[in-house]
Amino acid sequence: QMQLVESGGGLVQAGGSLRLSCAASGRTFSNYIMGWFRRAPGKEREFVATFTWSGNGLYDADSVKGRFTISRDDANSVNLQMNSLKPEDTAVYYCAARQRGTQAMDVRSYIYWGQGTQVTVSS
């Protein structure tokens, strides 16, 4: 089993920034890639960002590309730097992990999930 714990959510004004972090523990991580999803009120969970097999960032182009940056300090962690936040970014943000070779943007690829952290952007 892998445990994922998110931190860094909160309330911010539009145009502001937040940095989310996720720490993984519980098993080896070499075959897993971590990423971020979010669920806004009344909407389905949607893909935000992850890494490709080669280690490059992969983003949902329509909503966050150019404003969000995914990074990692080591194999057991992942961060999401969110800049120029908008009210429509308000959601619960989830850290998740999938096995290498699975579809990066497909929620069904992700086996392990954190509990989520709330991000609220006020207008």
C-alpha positions as CSV (number, residue, x, y, z in Angstrom):
1,Q,0.0,0.0,0.0
2,M,1.0,3.5,-0.7
3,Q,-0.2,6.4,1.5
4,L,-0.4,9.9,0.0
5,V,-0.8,13.0,2.2
6,E,-1.4,16.5,0.7
7,S,-0.7,19.8,2.3
8,G,-0.7,23.5,1.3
9,G,-4.3,24.2,0.5
10,G,-6.1,27.3,1.7
11,L,-7.9,30.5,0.9
12,V,-6.4,33.0,-1.5
13,Q,-7.6,35.9,-3.5
14,A,-7.8,35.8,-7.3
15,G,-4.4,36.4,-8.9
16,G,-2.6,34.9,-5.9
17,S,-0.5,31.8,-5.5
18,L,-0.5,28.6,-3.6
19,R,1.9,25.7,-3.4
20,L,0.6,22.2,-2.8
21,S,2.7,19.3,-1.7
22,C,2.2,15.6,-1.5
23,A,4.3,13.1,0.4
24,A,4.2,9.4,-0.3
25,S,5.0,6.6,2.1
26,G,4.4,2.9,2.6
27,R,6.0,1.1,-0.4
28,T,8.6,1.5,-3.1
29,F,7.9,4.2,-5.6
30,S,10.2,3.5,-8.6
31,N,7.4,2.1,-10.7
32,Y,4.9,4.8,-9.8
33,I,4.3,8.3,-11.2
34,M,2.5,10.9,-9.1
35,G,0.1,13.5,-10.3
36,W,-2.7,15.9,-9.3
37,F,-6.4,15.9,-9.9
38,R,-9.1,18.2,-8.6
39,R,-12.9,18.2,-8.0
40,A,-14.8,21.4,-8.1
41,P,-18.3,21.6,-6.4
42,G,-20.8,19.8,-8.6
43,K,-18.3,18.5,-11.1
44,E,-16.4,15.4,-11.9
45,R,-12.8,14.8,-10.8
46,E,-10.5,16.2,-13.5
47,F,-6.9,15.8,-14.4
48,V,-4.6,18.7,-13.5
49,A,-1.0,17.7,-13.9
50,T,1.5,14.8,-13.8
51,F,4.8,13.7,-15.3
52,T,5.4,11.8,-18.5
53,W,7.6,8.7,-18.5
54,S,10.5,10.9,-19.4
55,G,10.0,13.2,-16.5
56,N,8.4,16.2,-18.2
57,G,5.4,18.0,-16.9
58,L,2.1,17.2,-18.5
59,Y,-0.8,19.5,-17.9
60,D,-4.5,19.9,-18.7
61,A,-3.9,22.5,-21.4
62,D,-7.2,24.2,-21.3
63,S,-7.4,25.1,-17.6
64,V,-4.0,25.3,-16.0
65,K,-1.1,25.2,-18.5
66,G,1.0,28.3,-18.1
67,R,-0.2,28.9,-14.6
68,F,0.5,25.7,-12.7
69,T,3.9,23.9,-12.4
70,I,4.4,20.3,-11.2
71,S,7.7,19.4,-9.6
72,R,9.2,16.9,-7.2
73,D,11.9,17.1,-4.5
74,D,12.5,13.4,-4.7
75,A,10.8,10.1,-5.7
76,N,8.5,10.3,-2.7
77,S,7.0,13.7,-3.2
78,V,5.3,15.9,-5.7
79,N,4.5,19.6,-5.6
80,L,2.1,21.8,-7.5
81,Q,2.9,25.5,-7.8
82,M,-0.3,27.4,-8.7
83,N,0.0,31.0,-9.8
84,S,-2.5,33.5,-11.2
85,L,-5.2,31.6,-9.4
86,K,-8.8,32.2,-10.6
87,P,-12.1,31.6,-8.8
88,E,-12.7,28.6,-11.1
89,D,-9.7,26.9,-9.7
90,T,-11.6,26.4,-6.5
91,A,-11.7,22.7,-5.8
92,V,-10.5,19.9,-3.6
93,Y,-7.1,18.9,-5.0
94,Y,-6.0,15.3,-4.9
95,C,-2.6,13.7,-5.1
96,A,-2.6,10.4,-6.9
97,A,-0.2,7.7,-8.1
98,R,-0.3,5.5,-11.2
99,Q,2.0,2.8,-12.5
100,R,4.4,3.5,-15.3
101,G,3.1,2.8,-18.7
102,T,-0.6,3.7,-17.9
103,Q,-2.6,6.5,-19.4
104,A,-1.3,9.7,-17.7
105,M,-4.5,11.8,-17.9
106,D,-7.0,9.0,-17.2
107,V,-8.3,9.0,-13.7
108,R,-8.8,5.2,-14.0
109,S,-5.0,4.8,-14.2
110,Y,-4.5,6.1,-10.7
111,I,-4.4,3.4,-8.0
112,Y,-3.5,5.4,-4.9
113,W,-5.2,8.6,-3.7
114,G,-4.7,11.1,-1.0
115,Q,-7.5,12.6,1.1
116,G,-7.4,15.9,-0.8
117,T,-6.8,19.5,0.2
118,Q,-9.2,22.3,-0.2
119,V,-8.2,25.3,-2.4
120,T,-10.6,28.3,-2.4
121,V,-10.0,31.3,-4.6
122,S,-12.0,34.4,-3.8
123,S,-12.9,37.0,-6.4
